[in-house]
Amino acid sequence: MRDRYYFFYFCLACFTTLLAFGVIVFGAYTRLTDAGLGCPDWPGCYGHWVVSTTTLQPEKAWTEMIHRYLAGSLGIMILMLALLAIRARLILPFLLLILVIFQALLGMWTVTLKLLPPVVLAHLLGGMTTLALLWWLVLVLRAYGKQKNHRADILPCLPLDNSDRLVRKLFSFLRAR
């Protein structure tokens, strides 16, 4: 990968990872405010793409729709990562794309099946898996950048410098017990 292309792809992967974290947090907020069925149909809300003023509980409907808008944005970002991965010959973004499509189906089933617990659990696990795979992609890109002497450490908000040591210490601690 060339420097500019690599740096753009790395930044896009970092932003997408942060967005995935935000979608999970907002999904938890949606669940805790009991707004999961604020919009009982899918993908819209009472047949509209925007919450109407005649909605029974507009604050719950807006909470649910904002979660859907964020999740849709995440899907678009992962699609961009997958399309750009053709040039970089990466497989992981395509796995992420398949996972996020399945996540959209789980989101639909969560609403249409009236918050059936196994579907809600699968939706949560799918979100966590998406976040984990995105983080793995960032770590792979970071390692590639260090190998090729790219400036991957430009984003200081990501504590990547000692992450491999931290994981090793965690697993050695768990193995010792």
N, C-alpha and C positions, 0 to 999 in steps of 0.2 A: 504494500500500500504506500502511496505517496504521502508526504507529510500533511498536506492540507486535507486530503481525503481522510486519512487516518484520524486527524484531530477532529474533523467534523463528525465522523462516525462515532468516535469515542464520546464526544460531547452529547450527541444524540442518544447514545446508549445510557449515559449518566442521567440525562433529563428524563428519559423514559423510565428508568429505575425509580427516580424520585416521584414521578407521576404515578407509577404503580403503587408505591407506598401510600401516596395520597388517596388513591382510589380505595385501598384497603381500609385506611383510617376513616374515610367518609362512609364507606360501607358499614363499618362498625357503628358509626354515629347514626346512620339510617336505621340500623337494627335496634340500637338502644333507645331511640326516640319513637320506636314502634311505627315507623313510617314506611316499612317494607311493602305495604299494600296501599300506600298513599295514591298510587296510580294502579288500579286493578287490571288494566290491560297492558299489552306490550306490543310494540316498542313505544307507543305514544302514551298519552295520559287522557283518558276519557275520549279517545278518538282524535286528539290533537297532538301536535308536536310540542306545544307550549302549554303550560298549565293555564286553564281558563279561569276567569273570575267567578264562575258559577260552581266551581269545584267545592265539594262538601268540606274538606279540610285542606285549604290551600297550602298551609305551611308544611304539612306532611307530604303533599303532592310535590311541592317544590324540592323538598329534601330528596325524595326518590328520583325526581327528574335530574337534579344536579348530579346525583351519583351516576345516573345513566349517561349524562353528557360527558362526565369525566371518564367513564369506562369506554365510551365511544372514542374519545380522544386518545386514550391509551391504545385502543385497537388500531387507530390510524398511525400512531407512532410506531407500533410494532410492525405494521405493514410496510412503513418506510424503511425500518431496519432490515426487513426481509428482502425488499427490493434492492436496497443498496448492498446487501450481502452477496448478491449474485456476482458482483465485481470482485468482492473480497474472498469469495469461495468459502463462506462460513455456513455451517449447517444449523447451528443453534438458533438463529433468528427464524428459520423456517419451522422448527419445532415450537418456538414461541407463538408463531402465527397460528399453527394448528391448535395450540392450547387456548389461545385467546378467542378463537372461533367457538371452541367447545365451551369456554367460559360464557360467551354470549348466549349460547343455548341453555346453559345452566341458569343464567340470570332470567331468561324467559320462563323456564320451568319453575323457578322459584316463585315468580309472580302468578303464573297461570295455575300452578298446583297449590296455591294458597299457603306458601311457606312450609311445605312438607319438610320435616326435619332432615331426612337423608339428603334431599336436594340442597337444602341450605348448607349443610355440612360439606357436601361436595363442592359447592360454589366457594365456600371459604377456603377449602384446601386447594382448589384451583387457583385462587387469588394468591395464596402463599407460594404455591409452586411457580406461578408466573413471576413473582417478585424474586424468588430464589434463582430462577434461570436468568433473569435479567442481571442480577448481581453477579452471577457466574460469567455472563458475557462481558460485563465491565472488567472483571478480574482477568479474563483471558485477553481482552484488549490491552489492559494495563501491562500484562506480562509481555505481550508482543511489542508494546511501545518501549519498554525497558530494553528488550533484546535488540531492537532496531535503533535505539538511542533517540526515540521520539520524545517530545515534551508531553508525556501523559500525566505528569504531576502538576499540571497547570491548575487543576481544580482542587484547591486545598480543602474544600468542604468534605471530601471523601477520604476517610482515614484508611488508606490502602497500604501505607508503607509497611506496617507490621502485621497485616491481617493473616499472613501465612503462619507467623509465629503464634499468634493468638489462637488460631484453629488447632495447631499442633499441641499447644498447652492444654486447651480444652479437652481434646481427645485423650491426651496422656493422663489428665486428671480423671476423666471418666473411666479409662482403662484400669487405673489404680484402684478404683473402688470395687 
